[in-house]
Amino acid sequence: MCLLRKLSSSVGACQVFGEMTKRSLYQWNTFLKSLSRDKQWEDVLCQFSQMFRDEEKPDNFTLPVALKACGELREVKFGEMIHAFVKKDFTFGSDLYVGSSLIYMYVKCGRMTEALKVFNELEKPDLVTWSSMVSGFEKNGSPVQAIEFFRRMAMASDVTPDRVTLVTLVSACTKLSNSRLGGCVHGFVMRRGFSNDLSLVNSLLNCYAKSKSFKEAVNLFKMMAEKDVISWSTLIACYVQNGAAAEALRVFSEMMVSGTEPNVATVLCVLQACAAARDLEQGRKTHELAITKGLVTEVKVSTALVDMYMKCFSPDEAYAVFSMIPRKDAVSWVALISGFTLNGMAHRSIEEFSMMLLKNNTRPDAILMVKVLGSCSELGFLEQAECFHSYVIKFGFDSNTFIGASLVELYSRCGSLGNASKVFNEITLKDTVVWTSLITGYGIHGKGFKALETFNHMVNSSEVEPNEVTFLSILSACSHAGLIHEGLRIFELMVNDYRFVPNLEHYAVLVDLLGRVGELDTAIEITKRMPFSPTPQILGTLLGACRIHQNSEMAETVAKNLFELESNHAGYYMLMSNLYGVKGGWENVEKLRSSVKQRGIKKGLAESLIEITRKVHRFVADDDLHPDKEPVYGLLRELDMHMKADLEKSVSLEYEGDSL
């Protein structure tokens, strides 16, 4: 008894076992189980091998312990040797415990073909073996086979699925995003009396949420007799994923009232909702909650806070949170760099990326490089673009198609279509994103025919299919080049041949296309017939077209609807003011100016950026905060004096010439 107590821990077991001169099979099994309990998997296999060297034959209690160790270590070769040993001894072949362990080992090693072979050789599989197979297919990326195996299990007369098997089945449905199949499982769960099993119902809720079955998820949540933090978090995530951020925040308020304590998943979902809703106030409250609950120490929570503050246009608060992250990962840097670009501070994105490389010793991944190249394209500095291109090649990112597409866009925005075309031609596997980038580049530079040529080459000479973004790019290219008939043909091709349903952006470009060539009546008709209510972007495009073509009557109608939707946009008031000014309607101009003044609307400051010795300098009108303002304004005054002197000299010479 004393010996057995010592063998209950692996340390004591090793000590006592090493002192034994002769060991029985029972002692070997006890020792191996002790090592297994402490997850000393390598020692299990080492001692199992020693057992053979000592000519001690293992039994049906020894083999499952060794097979479990093989599974945990993914030692499939060792497991196959044990399997071969089992086949040689017919007494093991009929042992269900050994068979289940073999299935476990093969499942863990991702060898489902071998696991299925073992299963089919079992005379009478039990619930554990059936469940292991269903779980194995689901975990090894074969959800269809998992569902098919469950169907076989349900039809077997001698076994009944339990809650663990059903949770695995629901997970398989979730991976397939098949809400209809999930609904069938839901019915099966109800009939088998598992409707009050919280973990199972939470799995069903997650299935509906991730399968975009919004109504079913909400209805199930309402029917749940018991809800935990997972239930609430899943519903909040469901609202966020379906674009209902305000509703997500409302559900979160209900959760807090119910007394349910939020966890990391909850806070992450709520921060996503705040970012989507641009709700800075609720974002700050969630930040305080994360601090109170001690969740802000999690890197993913801090990163979500950075993302939220950036998307709520508060970059200073975002940077303050970022500075407090002790170990910043690539995802944290992505949130910061893409956030600065979103806030019109692309130069800060580049500066922070440089700091990351120099001081934080963080190696960027492909996603971060795509974001940095996007920031660089916003600045449009060719020399900087070439430096980043060199970095991409040096660190082996040039084989990534997304980075290739980003380089094509970068060179296009830097005005170097030659380099953009060269990068495009060097990409071996051109996908839809790469083709779309080149089409976009031609569109930016007003080369509509070249964009159409590229689009036709993509459609007719490659195996790549255009997507909604491709059509948006080619439509924009046609719009910028004034190619109305070609643009309308592309729109019809998208709808009739490729069966894409146009979204708001497609309609906005179509309206812009018609507006540029003066087809204002047709553009108005499009906004009336499209399945969406016109957005401020579409109405603003129309208003701009009305100003270009001096249609003040239509402009007033459009402006009235536009100001109801977005009354604080200075640019729209300026468009109407310019239109009235051209027509001589100074009384209306004065009314608009008074309205702007009363509402406290201010026009955003324009800015200029220049790059000197690889450093970006930013200037805005009447800038009083620039660190070099004194020499800058001093030089401006000096230039002003020289210009006035030259003007006076020019006028004087002209006067003397006339006198002669």
C-alpha positions in Angstrom: 0.0 0.0 0.0 2.9 2.3 0.9 4.4 1.6 -2.6 1.2 2.4 -4.4 0.8 5.7 -2.6 4.3 6.7 -3.6 3.5 5.7 -7.2 0.6 8.1 -7.3 3.0 10.9 -8.3 5.4 10.6 -11.2 8.4 11.9 -9.2 7.8 9.3 -6.5 7.1 6.7 -9.1 10.4 7.3 -10.9 12.3 7.1 -7.6 10.7 3.9 -6.4 10.5 2.3 -9.8 14.2 2.8 -10.4 15.0 1.0 -7.2 13.1 -2.1 -8.2 15.1 -5.1 -9.4 12.1 -7.0 -10.7 8.9 -5.4 -12.0 5.5 -6.9 -12.5 3.1 -6.0 -15.3 0.9 -4.4 -12.7 3.8 -2.2 -11.5 4.6 -1.2 -15.1 1.0 -0.2 -15.8 0.8 1.8 -12.5 4.1 3.6 -13.3 3.0 4.5 -16.9 -0.4 5.7 -15.6 1.4 7.9 -13.1 3.5 9.5 -15.8 0.4 9.9 -18.0 -1.5 11.7 -15.2 1.3 14.3 -15.0 1.4 14.5 -18.9 4.9 13.3 -19.1 4.2 11.9 -22.6 7.8 11.5 -23.7 8.7 9.6 -20.5 5.6 7.4 -21.1 6.9 6.3 -24.5 10.5 6.0 -23.3 9.4 3.7 -20.4 7.1 1.8 -22.7 10.1 1.0 -25.0 12.1 0.0 -21.9 9.3 -2.4 -21.0 9.8 -4.3 -24.3 13.6 -4.4 -23.7 12.9 -5.9 -20.3 10.8 -8.5 -22.2 7.6 -7.6 -20.4 4.6 -8.0 -22.7 2.0 -5.1 -22.4 -1.7 -5.9 -21.9 -4.9 -4.1 -22.8 -4.3 -1.6 -19.9 -0.8 -0.7 -21.0 -1.5 -0.1 -24.7 -4.1 2.7 -24.3 -1.7 4.7 -22.1 1.1 4.5 -24.7 -1.4 5.3 -27.6 -2.6 8.4 -25.7 1.0 9.6 -25.4 1.5 9.0 -29.2 -1.6 11.1 -29.9 -0.6 14.0 -27.6 2.9 14.1 -29.1 1.6 13.5 -32.7 4.0 10.5 -32.9 2.1 8.7 -35.6 5.1 6.4 -36.5 5.4 5.2 -32.9 1.6 4.7 -32.9 1.7 2.7 -36.1 4.3 0.3 -34.5 1.9 -0.2 -31.6 -0.9 -0.8 -34.1 1.2 -3.4 -35.8 1.9 -5.1 -32.5 -1.9 -5.1 -31.8 -2.6 -6.8 -35.2 -0.2 -9.6 -34.4 -2.1 -10.6 -31.2 -5.8 -11.4 -32.0 -6.8 -11.0 -28.3 -6.2 -7.2 -28.7 -8.1 -6.9 -32.0 -11.5 -7.4 -30.3 -10.7 -5.2 -27.3 -12.9 -2.0 -27.5 -10.6 -0.1 -25.1 -7.6 -0.6 -27.3 -9.6 0.1 -30.5 -10.9 3.4 -29.0 -7.3 4.3 -28.1 -6.1 3.6 -31.6 -8.8 5.8 -33.0 -7.9 8.6 -30.6 -4.2 8.4 -31.7 -5.0 8.5 -35.4 -7.5 11.3 -34.9 -5.0 13.4 -32.9 -2.4 12.8 -35.7 -4.9 13.9 -38.4 -5.0 10.4 -40.0 -8.7 10.0 -40.4 -8.4 7.2 -43.1 -6.6 5.0 -40.7 -9.0 5.9 -37.8 -11.9 4.9 -40.0 -10.3 1.6 -40.9 -9.9 0.8 -37.2 -13.5 1.8 -36.5 -14.8 -0.4 -39.2 -12.9 -3.4 -37.8 -14.6 -3.0 -34.4 -17.4 -5.5 -33.8 -19.6 -3.3 -31.7 -18.5 0.3 -31.4 -19.7 2.2 -28.3 -20.7 5.8 -27.8 -17.1 6.9 -27.1 -15.8 5.5 -30.4 -18.7 6.9 -32.4 -18.2 10.3 -30.8 -14.4 10.1 -31.4 -15.0 9.7 -35.1 -17.5 12.5 -35.4 -15.2 14.8 -33.4 -12.2 13.6 -35.4 -13.7 14.6 -38.8 -14.9 17.9 -37.4 -11.6 18.9 -35.9 -9.6 17.7 -38.9 -11.4 20.0 -41.3 -14.0 17.6 -42.7 -17.4 18.9 -41.3 -19.4 17.1 -44.1 -17.9 13.7 -43.1 -18.6 14.5 -39.5 -22.3 15.1 -40.2 -22.5 12.0 -42.4 -20.9 9.9 -39.6 -23.4 11.3 -37.1 -26.2 10.3 -39.5 -24.8 6.7 -39.4 -24.6 6.9 -35.6 -28.2 8.1 -35.3 -29.4 5.2 -37.4 -27.6 2.6 -35.3 -29.9 0.9 -32.9 -27.5 0.2 -30.1 -26.1 3.7 -29.5 -27.7 7.1 -28.6 -25.9 10.4 -29.1 -25.1 12.4 -26.0 -24.7 16.1 -25.5 -20.9 16.0 -26.2 -21.5 14.4 -29.7 -24.3 17.0 -30.4 -22.0 19.9 -29.5 -19.5 18.5 -32.0 -22.2 18.1 -34.6 -23.4 21.8 -34.2 -19.8 22.9 -34.5 -19.6 21.1 -37.9 -22.8 22.9 -39.0 -21.2 26.2 -37.9 -18.1 25.5 -40.0 -20.3 24.9 -43.0 -22.3 28.1 -42.3 -25.3 25.9 -42.8 -28.2 27.3 -40.7 -30.7 25.0 -42.4 -28.8 22.0 -41.2 -28.3 23.7 -37.8 -32.1 24.0 -37.6 -32.4 20.3 -38.2 -30.0 19.6 -35.3 -31.9 22.1 -33.2 -35.1 20.1 -33.7 -33.2 16.8 -32.9 -31.9 18.5 -29.7 -35.4 19.5 -28.7 -36.8 16.0 -29.3 -34.0 14.3 -27.3 -34.7 16.6 -24.3 -31.4 18.6 -24.4 -33.1 22.0 -24.8 -32.1 23.1 -21.3 -28.4 22.1 -21.8 -26.7 25.5 -21.7 -23.5 24.6 -23.5 -25.4 22.8 -26.3 -27.9 25.7 -26.7 -25.0 28.2 -26.7 -23.4 26.1 -29.6 -26.7 26.4 -31.5 -26.8 30.1 -30.9 -23.3 30.5 -32.2 -24.2 28.4 -35.3 -27.2 30.6 -36.1 -25.1 33.8 -35.5 -22.2 32.7 -37.7 -24.5 31.3 -40.4 -26.1 34.8 -40.7 -29.4 33.5 -39.5 -30.0 36.7 -37.5 -33.7 36.2 -36.7 -33.2 32.5 -35.6 -30.4 33.5 -33.3 -32.5 36.3 -31.7 -35.5 34.0 -31.2 -33.4 31.2 -29.7 -31.8 33.7 -27.3 -35.3 34.9 -26.2 -36.4 31.3 -25.6 -33.4 30.4 -23.4 -34.4 29.7 -19.8 -30.8 30.3 -18.6 -28.2 32.6 -20.1 -24.5 32.9 -19.2 -21.8 35.3 -20.4 -21.2 33.1 -23.5 -24.9 33.4 -24.5 -24.8 37.2 -24.2 -21.5 37.6 -25.9 -22.6 35.4 -28.8 -25.7 37.5 -29.4 -23.7 40.8 -29.2 -21.3 39.4 -31.8 -24.3 38.3 -33.9 -25.6 41.9 -34.0 -22.1 43.3 -34.8 -21.6 40.8 -37.6 -24.9 41.7 -39.1 -24.2 45.5 -39.1 -26.5 46.3 -36.2 -23.9 47.9 -33.9 -26.5 50.0 -32.0 -28.5 46.9 -31.2 -25.4 45.2 -30.0 -24.7 48.0 -27.5 -28.4 47.8 -26.3 -28.0 44.1 -25.7 -24.8 44.8 -23.8 -26.6 47.2 -21.5 -29.3 44.6 -20.8 -26.5 42.1 -20.0 -25.0 44.5 -17.4 -28.4 45.1 -15.9 -28.9 41.3 -15.6 -25.8 41.1 -13.4 -23.8 38.9 -15.8 -20.1 39.6 -15.5 -18.5 40.4 -18.9 -15.4 38.4 -20.0 -12.7 39.2 -22.6 -14.9 37.9 -25.5 -17.7 40.3 -24.4 -15.4 43.3 -24.2 -14.0 42.6 -27.6 -17.4 42.3 -29.2 -18.6 45.6 -27.5 -15.5 47.4 -28.7 -16.2 46.2 -32.2 -19.7 47.6 -31.9 -18.5 50.9 -30.6 -16.0 51.2 -33.5 -18.7 50.3 -36.1 -21.2 52.8 -34.5 -18.5 55.5 -34.0 -19.8 55.7 -30.4 -16.8 57.2 -28.7 -18.6 57.8 -25.4 -19.6 54.1 -25.0 -16.1 53.1 -26.1 -14.6 55.2 -23.3 -17.0 53.5 -20.8 -16.0 50.1 -22.1 -12.4 51.1 -21.7 -13.1 52.0 -18.0 -14.9 48.7 -17.5 -11.9 46.7 -19.0 -9.6 48.5 -16.6 -11.9 47.8 -13.6 -12.2 44.1 -14.5 -8.4 43.8 -15.1 -9.0 42.8 -18.8 -7.0 45.6 -20.3 -3.7 43.7 -19.7 -4.8 41.3 -22.4 -3.0 42.3 -25.6 -6.1 41.6 -27.8 -8.3 43.9 -25.6 -5.7 46.7 -25.8 -5.5 46.2 -29.5 -9.3 46.4 -29.8 -9.2 49.6 -27.8 -6.7 51.1 -30.2 -8.8 50.1 -33.2 -12.0 51.5 -31.6 -10.4 54.9 -30.8 -9.0 55.1 -34.3 -12.3 54.4 -35.9 -14.0 56.9 -33.6 -11.5 59.5 -34.9 -9.6 59.9 -31.6 -6.0 59.0 -32.6 -4.5 60.6 -29.5 -6.4 58.3 -27.1 -5.6 55.3 -29.4 -1.9 56.1 -29.2 -2.1 56.5 -25.4 -3.5 52.9 -25.1 -0.9 51.6 -27.6 1.9 53.1 -25.7 0.8 51.1 -22.6 0.9 47.7 -24.3 4.0 46.0 -22.8 4.5 43.4 -25.6 3.1 44.7 -28.9 2.4 42.1 -31.5 1.9 42.5 -35.3 -1.8 42.8 -34.8 -1.4 45.8 -32.5 0.9 47.5 -35.0 -1.7 46.9 -37.8 -4.4 48.6 -35.6 -2.1 51.6 -35.0 -0.8 52.0 -38.6 -4.1 51.5 -40.4 -5.8 53.8 -37.8 -3.4 56.7 -38.5 -4.1 56.3 -42.2 -7.9 56.2 -41.6 -7.5 59.5 -39.7 -5.7 61.2 -42.6 -2.3 60.8 -40.9 -0.5 58.5 -43.3 2.8 60.2 -42.5 2.4 59.1 -38.9 1.8 55.5 -40.1 5.1 55.5 -41.9 6.9 57.1 -38.9 5.5 54.5 -36.5 6.5 51.6 -38.9 10.0 53.0 -38.9 10.0 53.1 -35.1 8.7 49.6 -35.0 11.7 48.3 -37.1 14.3 50.4 -35.2 13.3 50.2 -31.6 10.7 47.4 -31.0 12.5 44.7 -33.0 9.1 43.5 -34.3 9.2 41.7 -37.7 6.2 42.7 -39.8 3.9 40.1 -41.4 2.2 40.2 -44.7 -0.9 41.9 -43.3 1.1 44.6 -41.7 3.1 45.2 -44.9 -0.2 45.6 -46.9 -1.3 48.2 -44.4 2.0 50.1 -44.6 2.0 50.1 -48.4 -1.5 51.4 -48.3 -0.3 54.3 -46.0 2.5 55.0 -48.3 0.2 55.2 -51.3 -1.8 57.9 -49.5 1.3 60.1 -49.4 2.2 59.5 -53.0 6.0 59.8 -52.6 7.7 57.8 -55.4 11.1 57.6 -53.7 9.5 56.2 -50.5 7.6 53.7 -52.6 10.8 52.4 -54.1 12.3 52.0 -50.7 9.4 50.0 -49.5 9.5 47.9 -52.7 13.2 47.1 -51.9 12.2 46.1 -48.3 9.5 43.8 -49.7 12.0 42.0 -52.0 14.7 41.8 -49.3 12.5 40.1 -46.8 10.8 37.7 -49.2 7.3 39.3 -49.3 7.3 39.7 -53.1 5.8 36.3 -53.7 2.6 37.3 -51.7 -0.1 38.3 -54.2 -1.8 40.7 -51.8 1.5 42.6 -51.4 2.0 42.5 -55.1 -1.4 44.0 -55.6 -0.6 46.7 -53.0 2.7 47.5 -54.8 0.8 48.0 -58.1 -1.6 50.3 -56.3 1.2 52.1 -54.6 3.1 52.9 -57.8 -0.1 53.9 -59.5 -0.9 56.5 -56.8 2.7 57.7 -56.9 2.2 58.5 -60.6 4.4 55.7 -61.9 2.2 53.5 -64.1 5.4 52.1 -65.7 6.6 50.6 -62.4 3.0 49.5 -61.6 2.8 47.6 -64.9 6.3 46.1 -64.3 5.3 44.8 -60.9 2.1 43.4 -62.4 3.9 41.6 -65.1 6.4 40.1 -62.6 3.6 38.5 -60.5 3.4 34.8 -61.5 0.0 34.0 -60.1 -2.3 36.9 -60.8 -5.6 36.7 -58.9 -8.6 39.0 -59.0 -7.0 41.4 -56.5 -3.9 41.9 -58.6 -5.9 42.5 -61.9 -8.2 44.9 -60.0 -5.2 46.9 -58.7 -3.9 47.5 -62.2 -7.4 48.5 -63.5 -7.7 50.9 -60.5 -4.3 52.4 -61.3 -5.3 53.2 -64.9 -8.6 54.6 -63.7 -6.9 57.0 -61.2 -4.9 58.4 -64.1 -7.9 58.8 -66.4 -6.8 56.1 -68.8 -10.2 54.6 -69.3 -9.5 52.8 -72.5 -6.3 51.2 -71.0 -8.4 50.1 -68.0 -11.0 48.6 -70.3 -8.3 46.8 -72.3 -6.9 45.3 -69.1 -10.4 44.3 -67.9 -11.2 42.6 -71.3 -7.8 40.8 -71.2 -8.6 39.6 -67.7 -12.0 38.3 -68.7 -11.1 36.8 -72.1 -7.5 35.6 -71.7 -7.2 34.5 -68.1 -8.9 32.0 -65.8 -9.6 34.8 -63.2 -13.2 35.9 -62.7 -13.9 39.6 -61.8 -15.7 40.3 -58.5 -17.8 43.2 -57.3 -14.6 45.3 -56.5 -13.3 44.7 -60.0 -16.5 46.0 -61.5 -16.4 49.0 -59.2 -12.9 49.8 -60.3 -13.7 49.5 -64.1 -16.9 51.6 -63.6 -14.9 54.3 -61.8 -12.3 54.2 -64.6 -15.1 54.8 -67.2 -16.5 57.6 -65.1 -13.2 59.4 -64.8 -12.6 59.1 -68.5 -16.2 60.1 -69.4 -16.8 56.8 -71.2 -20.6 56.7 -70.6 -21.6 54.0 -73.1 -18.7 51.7 -72.1 -19.6 52.2 -68.4 -23.3 51.4 -69.0 -22.2 48.3 -70.9 -20.0 47.2 -68.0 -22.9 47.7 -65.6 -25.2 45.6 -67.7 -22.5 42.9 -68.0 -22.1 42.8 -64.2 -25.8 42.4 -63.6 -26.9 40.2 -66.5 -23.9 38.0 -67.2 -22.1 37.8 -63.8 -25.3 38.0 -61.8 -23.9 40.4 -59.2 -26.4 42.5 -57.3 -25.2 46.1 -57.4 -24.5 47.7 -54.1 -24.6 51.4 -53.1 -21.0 52.0 -54.3 -21.8 50.6 -57.8 -24.9 52.9 -58.0 -22.8 55.9 -56.7 -20.3 55.4 -59.5 -23.1 55.0 -62.1 -24.7 58.2 -60.9 -21.2 59.9 -61.1 -20.7 58.5 -64.6 -24.0 59.9 -65.8 -23.6 63.2 -63.9 -20.1 63.9 -65.5 -21.6 63.8 -69.1 -24.7 65.8 -68.2 -27.2 63.0 -68.1 -28.8 64.4 -65.0 -32.3 63.2 -65.6 -31.1 59.7 -66.1 -29.0 59.9 -63.0 -32.0 61.1 -60.9 -34.1 58.2 -62.3 -31.4 55.7 -61.3 -31.5 57.0 -57.7 -35.3 56.6 -57.7 -35.2 53.0 -59.0 -32.3 51.6 -57.0 -33.3 49.3 -54.1 -31.6 51.6 -51.5 -32.4 55.1 -50.2 -29.9 57.5 -51.7 -27.0 58.1 -49.4 -25.3 61.5 -48.8 -22.4 60.3 -51.0 -24.8 59.7 -54.0 -26.7 62.9 -53.5 -23.4 64.8 -53.0 -22.2 63.4 -56.4 -25.5 64.5 -58.0 -25.1 68.0 -56.5 -21.6 68.3 -57.8 -22.8 67.3 -61.3 -25.6 69.9 -61.1 -23.0 72.6 -60.3 -20.8 71.5 -63.2 -23.7 71.7 -65.7 -25.4 74.8 -64.1 -28.7 73.1 -63.3 -29.8 75.2 -60.3 -33.4 73.9 -60.3 -32.4 70.3 -59.9 -29.6 71.3 -57.5 -32.1 72.8 -55.1 -34.2 69.6 -55.1 -31.1 67.5 -54.5 -29.7 69.8 -51.8 -32.9 69.9 -49.9 -32.8 66.0 -49.5 -29.1 66.1 -48.9 -29.2 68.7 -46.0 -31.9 66.5 -44.3 -29.5 63.5 -44.3 -26.3 65.3 -43.5 -26.7 68.9 -42.4 -23.2 69.5 -41.1 -21.1 68.9 -44.2 -19.4 72.1 -45.2 -18.5 70.9 -48.7 -22.2 70.5 -49.7 -23.0 74.1 -48.7 -20.0 75.3 -50.7 -21.2 73.5 -53.8 -24.6 75.3 -53.6 -23.0 78.6 -52.7 -20.7 78.3 -55.8 -23.7 77.4 -58.0 -25.7 80.4 -56.8 -22.7 82.7 -57.2 -22.2 81.7 -60.8 -25.9 82.4 -61.5 -25.7 85.8 -59.7 -28.0 84.7 -56.8 -26.0 86.6 -54.2 -29.0 86.7 -51.8 -29.1 82.9 -51.7 -25.3 82.8 -51.2 -25.7 85.1 -48.1 -28.5 82.8 -46.7 -26.3 79.8 -47.0 -23.4 81.5 -45.3 -25.6 82.6 -42.5 -26.9 79.0 -42.1 -23.4 77.7 -42.0 -22.4 80.3 -39.4 -25.4 79.6 -37.2 -24.8 75.8 -37.2 -21.1 76.3 -36.4 -20.0 74.3 -39.4 -16.3 74.6 -40.3 -14.6 73.5 -43.4 -11.8 71.0 -42.8 -8.3 72.4 -43.2 -6.4 71.5 -46.3 -2.9 70.2 -45.8 0.3 69.9 -47.8 2.9 67.2 -47.3 6.5 67.3 -48.6 9.3 64.7 -48.1 12.8 66.0 -47.4 15.6 63.5 -46.6 13.1 60.7 -46.0 11.2 62.7 -43.4 7.6 63.9 -44.1 6.7 67.5 -43.2 3.1 68.5 -42.9 1.7 72.0 -43.4 -1.9 73.4 -43.0 -3.2 76.9 -43.7 -2.5 79.4 -40.9 -0.5 76.7 -39.1 0.5 78.0 -35.7 1.8 74.7 -34.3 4.5 73.7 -36.7 7.9 73.4 -34.9 9.6 75.4 -37.7 6.9 78.1 -38.1 9.2 81.0 -37.5 11.7 80.3 -40.4 8.8 79.2 -42.6 6.8 82.4 -42.1 10.0 84.4 -42.3 10.8 82.9 -45.7 7.2 83.5 -46.9 7.5 87.2 -45.9 10.8 87.5 -47.7 9.3 85.8 -50.8 6.3 88.1 -50.6 8.6 91.2 -50.5 10.5 89.9 -53.6 7.3 89.2 -55.5 6.0 92.7 -54.7 9.3 94.3 -55.8 9.3 92.3 -59.0 5.7 93.3 -59.7 6.4 97.0 -59.1 9.5 96.7 -61.4 7.4 95.0 -64.1 4.6 97.6 -63.9 7.3 100.4 -64.1 8.9 98.9 -67.2 5.5 98.5 -68.8 4.6 102.1 -68.1 7.9 103.3 -69.5 7.4 101.2 -72.6 3.9 102.8 -73.1 5.4 106.3 -72.7 7.9 105.7 -75.5 
